[in-house]
Amino acid sequence: MKYDYVIVGAGLYGASLAYLAKKAGKRCIVLEKRSHIAGNIYTENVEGIAVHRYGAHIFHTNDKKVWEFINLFGEFNSYINSPLAYYKGKLYNLPFNMNTFYQMWGVIRPEEAKAKIEEQRKARYVTEPRNLEEQAINLVGSDIYEVLIKGYTEKQWGRPCTELPPEIIKRLPVRFIFDNNYFNARYQGIPVQGYTALVAAMLEGVEVRLETDFLADKQKWLSEAERLIYTGPIDAYFDYEYGPLEYRSLRFETEVLDTDNYQGNAVINYTEREIPYTRIIEHKHFAFGQQPKTVITREYSKTWQLGDEPYYPVGNTENQALYSRYHALAERERKVIFGGRLGEYKYYDMDQVLARALETASTLGLGL
């Protein structure tokens, strides 16, 4: 065998395992279909600003081991994610907190906000929510659901909230304090030099081949490796034998503006159904930038089709059943490990991807 490990994908999962394999003295190669490393967290320099090409990525975790690991590869700044929501000419703070409730109803005390939510919950309460709409109204009442959840979510997932599983909304924070920090995480920030530099540090000294489609020559690469780590779509690996899984994809419109400050915040969500994009990202605010120009990106959610980049697994009952069939096939691939958001068909955050990579490394004897 030419390699101990062939690793498919130069995102966080693949790059982490490549680093640990090299550290353990293993022969490995990373294959990446795109023309750059770092997967969807890729950042590129535009007008001196680190632009998140594939959407905003804020690293956050409560896992000290994961935080210590990621800090081996670059310094993080102190950015705190505090997005805003725009609805019909008004701005609301996210996540839902006392600032949001004041903006929505004019209430200033927690018991007033709780009473308002409880009043609306009672009118439409469902003991066992069957869909996202019922779960959201149980959680925050009808006003916040209609203004800040419904339109945005339906744009994001491309279907009515009544057809989406309740689990999607369960992770949404609701706080009765004046705190705009979206993530309830002990560790949070963005790499000072950008994510691309961070992943490059992981891959230092590792053979990487860009613009190389593993699936176009699968048997060749399988024959050259003792083990193969695959981070692409699991259904694509098996040539869609049971049909494709469902994903959501994204489209981005990025432009450079001749102003130093366009919207005053890194992320503003647009929750009206009539506005086609889901959010506008102003990249310089992730790094407290003072550049004379700014770069903004409008983000559009779209239905995934073969050939598009898959971003979000659609984890409803039908897709989970289909994934189970592919997972059964994967279990038979003794020399192949399927990992990451696409390889495991799970909506992982970045820290969860790293935690899974570290678990895999430990199983393979590639621990820190």
C-alpha positions as CSV (number, residue, x, y, z in Angstrom):
1,M,0.0,0.0,0.0
2,K,1.3,3.4,-0.9
3,Y,-0.5,5.2,2.0
4,D,-1.7,4.4,5.5
5,Y,-4.5,6.8,5.0
6,V,-6.2,8.4,2.0
7,I,-8.4,11.2,3.3
8,V,-11.2,12.5,1.1
9,G,-11.9,16.2,1.9
10,A,-9.8,19.0,3.2
11,G,-12.4,20.4,5.6
12,L,-12.1,20.4,9.4
13,Y,-12.8,16.6,9.8
14,G,-10.3,15.5,7.1
15,A,-7.6,18.1,8.0
16,S,-7.7,17.2,11.7
17,L,-7.2,13.5,11.0
18,A,-4.5,14.3,8.5
19,Y,-2.7,16.3,11.2
20,L,-3.0,13.5,13.7
21,A,-2.0,10.8,11.3
22,K,1.1,12.7,10.2
23,K,1.9,13.3,13.9
24,A,1.7,9.6,14.5
25,G,4.2,8.9,11.7
26,K,1.6,7.7,9.2
27,R,1.8,8.1,5.4
28,C,-1.3,10.0,4.3
29,I,-2.7,12.1,1.4
30,V,-5.6,14.4,1.3
31,L,-7.8,14.6,-1.8
32,E,-9.9,17.7,-2.3
33,K,-12.4,18.2,-5.2
34,R,-12.4,22.0,-4.9
35,S,-9.6,24.3,-5.9
36,H,-8.8,25.2,-2.2
37,I,-8.5,23.7,1.2
38,A,-10.8,24.3,4.3
39,G,-14.1,23.2,2.8
40,N,-17.1,25.4,3.6
41,I,-15.1,27.4,6.2
42,Y,-12.8,28.7,3.5
43,T,-11.9,32.4,3.9
44,E,-10.3,34.6,1.3
45,N,-8.8,38.0,1.4
46,V,-10.8,40.7,-0.3
47,E,-9.8,44.4,0.2
48,G,-7.9,43.3,3.4
49,I,-11.0,41.6,4.8
50,A,-11.3,37.9,5.5
51,V,-14.4,36.9,3.5
52,H,-16.3,33.8,4.5
53,R,-17.0,32.5,1.0
54,Y,-19.6,29.9,2.0
55,G,-21.4,31.7,4.7
56,A,-20.7,32.9,8.3
57,H,-18.8,30.5,10.5
58,I,-18.4,31.4,14.2
59,F,-16.5,28.8,16.2
60,H,-18.1,28.1,19.6
61,T,-17.9,25.2,22.0
62,N,-18.2,24.1,25.6
63,D,-15.7,21.3,25.0
64,K,-12.4,22.3,26.5
65,K,-10.5,19.5,24.7
66,V,-11.9,20.6,21.4
67,W,-11.0,24.3,22.2
68,E,-7.5,23.4,23.2
69,F,-7.1,21.3,20.0
70,I,-8.3,24.0,17.6
71,N,-6.1,26.6,19.3
72,L,-3.0,24.6,18.3
73,F,-3.4,25.9,14.8
74,G,-4.1,29.6,15.3
75,E,-5.1,32.4,17.6
76,F,-8.8,33.3,18.0
77,N,-10.3,36.7,18.5
78,S,-13.0,37.6,21.0
79,Y,-15.9,37.9,18.6
80,I,-19.3,37.2,20.1
81,N,-22.1,36.3,17.8
82,S,-25.0,38.8,18.2
83,P,-27.1,38.7,15.1
84,L,-30.1,41.0,14.4
85,A,-33.3,40.3,12.6
86,Y,-35.0,42.7,10.1
87,Y,-38.7,42.6,9.7
88,K,-40.7,45.3,7.9
89,G,-38.4,48.1,8.7
90,K,-37.7,47.1,12.3
91,L,-34.7,45.4,13.9
92,Y,-34.9,42.8,16.7
93,N,-32.1,41.2,18.7
94,L,-31.3,37.5,18.5
95,P,-31.4,35.1,20.2
96,F,-34.8,35.8,21.8
97,N,-34.0,37.7,25.0
98,M,-35.3,40.6,27.0
99,N,-34.1,43.0,24.3
100,T,-36.2,41.2,21.8
101,F,-39.3,41.1,24.1
102,Y,-38.9,44.9,24.7
103,Q,-38.7,45.5,21.0
104,M,-41.7,43.3,20.3
105,W,-44.0,44.3,23.1
106,G,-42.4,47.2,25.1
107,V,-42.1,45.0,28.2
108,I,-39.1,45.7,30.5
109,R,-39.4,43.0,33.2
110,P,-38.9,39.3,32.8
111,E,-42.3,38.4,34.4
112,E,-44.0,40.7,31.9
113,A,-42.3,38.9,29.0
114,K,-43.2,35.5,30.5
115,A,-46.8,36.5,31.0
116,K,-47.1,37.7,27.4
117,I,-45.6,34.5,26.0
118,E,-47.7,32.3,28.3
119,E,-50.9,34.2,27.1
120,Q,-50.0,33.4,23.5
121,R,-48.9,29.8,24.2
122,K,-52.2,29.0,25.9
123,A,-54.3,30.0,22.9
124,R,-52.5,27.5,20.6
125,Y,-50.7,25.1,23.0
126,V,-50.1,21.5,21.7
127,T,-49.1,18.8,24.2
128,E,-47.1,16.8,21.7
129,P,-45.9,19.2,18.9
130,R,-46.0,17.4,15.5
131,N,-44.2,20.1,13.5
132,L,-41.9,23.2,13.8
133,E,-44.8,25.6,13.9
134,E,-46.4,24.0,16.9
135,Q,-43.1,23.6,18.6
136,A,-42.2,27.3,18.0
137,I,-45.5,28.6,19.4
138,N,-45.2,26.3,22.4
139,L,-41.7,27.9,22.9
140,V,-42.2,31.6,22.3
141,G,-45.9,32.3,21.4
142,S,-47.4,33.5,18.1
143,D,-46.0,37.0,17.7
144,I,-42.4,36.0,17.7
145,Y,-43.1,33.0,15.6
146,E,-44.9,35.0,13.0
147,V,-42.4,37.9,12.9
148,L,-39.0,36.2,13.5
149,I,-39.3,32.5,12.8
150,K,-41.9,31.6,10.2
151,G,-40.7,33.4,7.1
152,Y,-37.0,32.9,7.7
153,T,-37.4,29.2,8.4
154,E,-39.5,28.6,5.4
155,K,-37.0,30.3,3.2
156,Q,-34.1,28.4,4.8
157,W,-35.8,24.9,4.4
158,G,-37.9,25.5,1.3
159,R,-41.2,24.2,2.8
160,P,-43.9,25.3,5.2
161,C,-43.1,25.2,8.9
162,T,-46.1,22.8,9.3
163,E,-44.1,20.3,7.2
164,L,-40.8,20.6,9.2
165,P,-39.9,18.5,12.2
166,P,-40.2,20.1,15.6
167,E,-36.6,19.2,16.5
168,I,-35.2,22.0,14.3
169,I,-36.4,24.7,16.6
170,K,-35.7,23.0,19.9
171,R,-32.1,24.2,19.9
172,L,-33.1,27.9,19.6
173,P,-32.1,29.9,22.8
174,V,-34.8,31.8,24.7
175,R,-33.5,33.9,27.6
176,F,-35.2,36.2,30.1
177,I,-32.1,38.4,30.5
178,F,-30.7,41.3,28.4
179,D,-28.0,39.2,26.7
180,N,-27.5,39.2,22.9
181,N,-24.9,36.5,22.9
182,Y,-26.4,33.9,20.5
183,F,-24.3,31.0,21.6
184,N,-24.4,29.8,25.2
185,A,-20.8,28.6,24.9
186,R,-17.8,29.0,27.2
187,Y,-15.4,29.4,24.2
188,Q,-16.2,31.5,21.1
189,G,-14.4,33.4,18.4
190,I,-13.0,33.5,14.9
191,P,-9.4,32.8,13.8
192,V,-7.4,36.0,13.7
193,Q,-5.7,34.9,10.4
194,G,-8.9,33.4,9.0
195,Y,-10.1,29.8,8.7
196,T,-8.0,29.0,5.6
197,A,-4.8,29.8,7.5
198,L,-6.0,27.6,10.4
199,V,-6.6,24.6,8.2
200,A,-3.4,25.2,6.3
201,A,-1.6,24.9,9.7
202,M,-3.3,21.5,10.2
203,L,-2.2,20.3,6.8
204,E,1.4,21.5,7.0
205,G,3.7,18.8,5.7
206,V,0.8,16.7,4.5
207,E,0.5,15.8,0.8
208,V,-2.7,17.5,-0.6
209,R,-4.1,17.2,-4.1
210,L,-6.6,19.9,-5.0
211,E,-9.1,19.6,-7.9
212,T,-9.1,15.8,-7.4
213,D,-12.4,14.0,-7.5
214,F,-12.0,10.8,-5.5
215,L,-15.3,9.4,-6.8
216,A,-14.0,9.6,-10.4
217,D,-11.3,7.1,-9.5
218,K,-12.6,5.4,-6.4
219,Q,-11.1,1.9,-6.9
220,K,-7.6,3.3,-7.6
221,W,-7.5,5.2,-4.3
222,L,-9.0,2.4,-2.3
223,S,-6.3,0.1,-3.7
224,E,-3.6,2.5,-2.5
225,A,-4.6,2.9,1.1
226,E,-4.7,0.7,4.2
227,R,-7.6,2.9,5.4
228,L,-9.7,5.5,3.7
229,I,-11.4,8.4,5.5
230,Y,-14.3,9.8,3.5
231,T,-16.0,13.1,4.3
232,G,-18.2,13.6,1.2
233,P,-21.9,12.7,0.8
234,I,-22.5,9.2,1.9
235,D,-25.1,8.6,-0.9
236,A,-22.6,9.8,-3.6
237,Y,-20.0,7.2,-2.3
238,F,-22.5,4.5,-3.2
239,D,-23.4,6.1,-6.5
240,Y,-26.9,6.9,-5.2
241,E,-27.8,3.2,-5.1
242,Y,-31.1,3.9,-3.2
243,G,-31.6,7.4,-4.6
244,P,-30.2,10.7,-3.4
245,L,-30.6,12.0,0.2
246,E,-32.1,15.4,0.5
247,Y,-30.0,18.5,1.3
248,R,-30.4,22.2,1.2
249,S,-27.9,24.2,-0.8
250,L,-27.0,27.9,-0.8
251,R,-26.3,30.7,-3.3
252,F,-24.2,33.7,-2.5
253,E,-24.1,37.2,-3.9
254,T,-20.9,39.0,-2.7
255,E,-20.0,42.6,-3.5
256,V,-17.4,45.2,-2.5
257,L,-18.9,48.5,-1.4
258,D,-17.1,51.9,-1.3
259,T,-18.1,52.6,2.3
260,D,-16.5,51.6,5.6
261,N,-19.6,50.4,7.2
262,Y,-22.8,49.1,5.5
263,Q,-25.0,47.6,8.2
264,G,-23.1,48.0,11.5
265,N,-23.3,44.3,12.4
266,A,-21.8,41.1,11.0
267,V,-25.1,39.3,10.5
268,I,-28.6,40.5,9.9
269,N,-31.3,38.0,9.2
270,Y,-34.2,39.0,6.9
271,T,-37.3,37.2,8.3
272,E,-39.9,38.4,5.8
273,R,-40.9,35.7,3.4
274,E,-41.1,38.3,0.6
275,I,-37.4,39.2,0.8
276,P,-35.7,36.4,-1.1
277,Y,-32.4,36.2,0.8
278,T,-32.1,34.9,4.3
279,R,-29.4,37.2,5.6
280,I,-26.7,39.7,4.8
281,I,-23.2,39.2,6.1
282,E,-20.8,42.1,6.5
283,H,-17.5,40.3,6.9
284,K,-15.3,42.9,8.4
285,H,-17.3,43.0,11.6
286,F,-16.2,39.4,12.4
287,A,-12.7,40.9,13.0
288,F,-13.6,44.4,14.1
289,G,-12.2,45.7,10.8
290,Q,-11.4,49.3,10.1
291,Q,-10.8,49.0,6.3
292,P,-12.0,51.9,4.1
293,K,-14.2,49.6,2.1
294,T,-16.5,46.7,3.1
295,V,-17.6,43.4,1.7
296,I,-21.2,42.1,2.0
297,T,-22.8,38.8,1.1
298,R,-26.4,38.1,0.5
299,E,-27.2,34.5,1.2
300,Y,-30.0,32.6,-0.5
301,S,-31.3,29.1,0.5
302,K,-32.1,26.9,-2.4
303,T,-33.3,23.4,-3.3
304,W,-30.3,21.0,-3.7
305,Q,-29.9,19.2,-7.0
306,L,-27.3,16.8,-8.2
307,G,-24.2,18.9,-9.0
308,D,-24.9,21.5,-6.3
309,E,-22.9,21.8,-3.1
310,P,-24.8,20.1,-0.3
311,Y,-24.8,22.2,2.8
312,Y,-27.5,21.1,5.2
313,P,-28.9,17.5,5.6
314,V,-32.7,17.5,5.7
315,G,-33.1,15.2,8.7
316,N,-36.8,14.4,8.4
317,T,-38.2,10.9,8.9
318,E,-38.0,9.9,5.2
319,N,-34.4,11.0,4.9
320,Q,-33.3,9.3,8.1
321,A,-34.8,6.0,6.9
322,L,-32.9,6.4,3.6
323,Y,-29.7,7.3,5.5
324,S,-30.1,4.1,7.6
325,R,-29.9,2.1,4.4
326,Y,-26.7,3.8,3.3
327,H,-25.3,3.5,6.8
328,A,-25.8,-0.3,6.5
329,L,-23.8,-0.3,3.3
330,A,-21.1,1.8,5.0
331,E,-20.8,-0.7,7.8
332,R,-19.7,-3.3,5.2
333,E,-16.9,-1.1,3.9
334,R,-14.3,-2.4,6.4
335,K,-11.5,-0.1,5.3
336,V,-13.5,3.1,5.0
337,I,-14.5,5.5,7.7
338,F,-17.4,7.9,6.9
339,G,-17.2,11.2,8.8
340,G,-18.3,14.8,9.0
341,R,-21.6,16.5,8.3
342,L,-22.0,14.8,4.8
343,G,-20.4,11.5,5.6
344,E,-22.7,11.0,8.6
345,Y,-25.6,13.0,7.3
346,K,-25.9,15.0,10.5
347,Y,-26.2,18.7,11.0
348,Y,-23.0,19.1,13.0
349,D,-21.6,22.4,14.2
350,M,-17.8,22.9,13.8
351,D,-16.9,21.8,17.3
352,Q,-19.0,18.7,16.9
353,V,-17.1,17.9,13.7
354,L,-13.9,18.2,15.6
355,A,-15.1,16.1,18.5
356,R,-16.1,13.4,16.1
357,A,-12.7,13.6,14.4
358,L,-10.9,13.3,17.8
359,E,-13.1,10.3,18.6
360,T,-12.2,8.7,15.3
361,A,-8.5,9.4,15.8
362,S,-8.6,7.8,19.2
363,T,-10.3,4.7,17.8
364,L,-7.5,4.5,15.2
365,G,-4.7,4.9,17.7
366,L,-3.9,8.5,16.5
367,G,-4.6,10.3,19.7
368,L,-3.0,13.6,20.7
